[in-house]
Amino acid sequence: MLERIRQRGRDFASDWAVPICMGLATGIAVWLVWYFTKPQCTVTAAADAVCNLAVIAHFINVEILLKSGGAALAVGALKGGYDRYIMRNMLNREREALDREREALNQEREARQLAEQQLAEQRKRADEAQAAVTEMFNEFREEIRQQAEHRQQEEDERREERRIFIATQQALLEAIARLNERGNGRSDNGG
């Protein structure tokens, strides 16, 4: 609580120090003008109630106290009010500028988030497309492998058939050759 009171005192001093000093300077200036321009207070003037012969009356009286104090208060109030108005106006402008900057930052942040969201969606679509391409490639590779295996099996079957065919032909040729030899041997013996 004491700190809050100190803070308010500092705020008051910073807000009103210049206006109070200007008011005091105005009051002193009014008093100096009065002091150096007042008529001499003589006994006859005192008897006519124009002035007071008291010692303090030579330096101050009610009239000059009211005039210098009033001038001081008027100048201080005007200066302080003007300063407060200018400060409030300046603070309002700064607040509006900050609000505009905040709004611009919020819009920029929203635009960045939207761009990041779109980028994430594009990445997701690209990943999905890449996964689909990879799957298609794997299916194509598997199909090629299966076709290659099928061709290899067909080739192996054809080789086996050729081997069997060749073996059969060879066996037939050998059988023909033997028959021929037997037939030649009969024709030589029995012929």
Secondary structure, DSSP 8 states (H G I E B T S, - for coil): -HHHHHHHHHHHHHHHHHHHHHHHHHHHHHHHHHHHHS----HHHHHTTSS--STGGGT--HHHHHHHHHHHHHHHHHHHHHHHHHHHHHHHHHHHHHHHHHHHHHHHHHHHHHHHHHHHHHHHHHHHHHHHHHHHHHHHHHHHHHHHHHHHHHHHHHHHHHHHHHHHHHHHHHHHHHHHHHHHHHHHHH-
